[in-house]
Amino acid sequence: MKLFNEYSLRTMTLKNRLVMAPMCMYQVVKEDGLATDFHFAHYVSRAIGQVGLIIVEATGVTPNGRITDKDLGLWNDSQIEPLKRIVDAVHEQGSKIAIQLSHAGRKSMTKNCEHFAPSVLESNQNYMPYKEMSKEEIHEIITDFKEAAIRADKAGFDGIELHGAHGYLLHEFLSPLSNQRSDEFGKDRNLFLKELLNEIHSVWPREKELWIRVSATDYHENGLKPQDVINTLLEVKDQLDLVHVSSGGVISTKIPLKDGYQLDLAKEIKEKVGLPTIGVGLINDPNLFISALEDDYCDLVASGRELLRNPFIMLEMLKTNDLSDKIPFSYYRAYK
Ligand SMILES: Cc1cc2nc3c(=O)[nH]c(=O)nc-3n(C[C@H](O)[C@H](O)[C@H](O)COP(=O)(O)O)c2cc1C
């Protein structure tokens, strides 16, 4: 079964196809963006649990790019070492690890910071006060992402996931609901992404992977539809290795939830863009992990909350499928 077998991306080989979805843990102690012992235990335990690819939570490229003051950051060099400690320990367990680089845009709730977005909208949806970004600020943020990418490389990460989903800054540029600029960044809503990818590729090693998490629909008649997101991805396809397919977040609206509710979107993007995809969203049942891959909805399958509930779900699935030999020997007796 695909779930339990090795899978190779352009350069990175994973021991299996289970991914830990990025999840903010709000566990930074001194609002300094530094990873703590909590983060070490949290991520390394999932590696012991044989998750093939771990994606570290949304990590701010600037202090005001964090969602909260308790989020991780990668805007200065002191933040490299505690992340490297996690990366090294995850590698010791044979798993790969990526970091989600993020700027929260108008959704940032950090205190004592100025907030901004592509456009200031009439309906502010209870966000903190924010202003429209100048072109200079747009270029500064792109440089901040680039510098964070250099630090991510120094920390030893195997991949970068750009957070282009859930209504944060990159998604705010892509969506017509949140980008109402009249300059070139509004006339071509993909321009921010294109410039970002160019700059990151200028520093991110070719032998490492780079991908994006997208919201494949805004669930709104005037917002992004799957075909719009596909068109964007086709424009930048050569600069991406993978697409992590999520949905929603730029405006608050009711999302039709059911098990595996975003898998159809992952399949459509996989087929029409021709890049591998990560499927995610209410995939809790082992049978769904397996069938999402066997039925070609996606190439990798990610879990968020189920891996919070059960870091060792992979060990249970290995046992159930007569693959106990893949369980680490220290834990083997628990699964005999
Ligand atoms: C506590 C928590 C924190 C999250 N933080 C992030 C994040 O940092 N970046 C992100 O892209 N999505 C984030 N998400 C969304 C998850 O990555 C995932 O897409 C979502 O939970 C659906 O998957 P699930 O049903 O397997 O949990 C978060 C979700 C949870 C529950």
The ligand as a MOL file (V3000), in Angstrom:
LIG
                    3D

  0  0  0     0  0            999 V3000
M  V30 BEGIN CTAB
M  V30 COUNTS 31 33 0 0 0
M  V30 BEGIN ATOM
M  V30 1 C -4.1690 23.8760 16.4370 0
M  V30 2 C -4.1180 24.1130 14.9630 0
M  V30 3 C -3.1790 24.9980 14.4390 0
M  V30 4 C -3.0820 25.1870 13.0470 0
M  V30 5 N -2.0710 25.9790 12.5620 0
M  V30 6 C -1.8520 26.0200 11.2210 0
M  V30 7 C -0.6780 26.6110 10.6910 0
M  V30 8 O 0.2280 27.0310 11.4200 0
M  V30 9 N -0.5600 26.6600 9.3380 0
M  V30 10 C -1.5050 26.1360 8.4970 0
M  V30 11 O -1.3520 26.2300 7.2870 0
M  V30 12 N -2.6000 25.5200 8.9830 0
M  V30 13 C -2.7680 25.4050 10.2990 0
M  V30 14 N -3.8170 24.6730 10.7960 0
M  V30 15 C -4.6490 23.8920 9.8660 0
M  V30 16 C -4.0870 22.4530 9.7510 0
M  V30 17 O -2.8070 22.4500 9.1450 0
M  V30 18 C -5.0110 21.5420 8.9370 0
M  V30 19 O -5.0730 22.0010 7.6120 0
M  V30 20 C -6.4290 21.4910 9.5230 0
M  V30 21 O -6.3950 21.2560 10.9130 0
M  V30 22 C -7.2610 20.3720 8.8410 0
M  V30 23 O -6.6420 19.1230 9.0010 0
M  V30 24 P -7.1290 18.0660 10.1360 0
M  V30 25 O -8.5980 17.8550 9.9320 0
M  V30 26 O -6.2900 16.8430 9.8770 0
M  V30 27 O -6.8310 18.6790 11.4770 0
M  V30 28 C -3.9570 24.5070 12.1850 0
M  V30 29 C -4.9320 23.6600 12.7150 0
M  V30 30 C -4.9970 23.4360 14.0720 0
M  V30 31 C -6.0160 22.4580 14.6050 0
M  V30 END ATOM
M  V30 BEGIN BOND
M  V30 1 1 1 2
M  V30 2 1 2 3
M  V30 3 2 2 30
M  V30 4 2 3 4
M  V30 5 1 4 5
M  V30 6 1 4 28
M  V30 7 2 5 6
M  V30 8 1 6 7
M  V30 9 1 6 13
M  V30 10 2 7 8
M  V30 11 1 7 9
M  V30 12 1 9 10
M  V30 13 2 10 11
M  V30 14 1 10 12
M  V30 15 2 12 13
M  V30 16 1 13 14
M  V30 17 1 14 15
M  V30 18 1 14 28
M  V30 19 1 15 16
M  V30 20 1 16 17
M  V30 21 1 16 18
M  V30 22 1 18 19
M  V30 23 1 18 20
M  V30 24 1 20 21
M  V30 25 1 20 22
M  V30 26 1 22 23
M  V30 27 1 23 24
M  V30 28 2 24 25
M  V30 29 1 24 26
M  V30 30 1 24 27
M  V30 31 2 28 29
M  V30 32 1 29 30
M  V30 33 1 30 31
M  V30 END BOND
M  V30 END CTAB
M  END
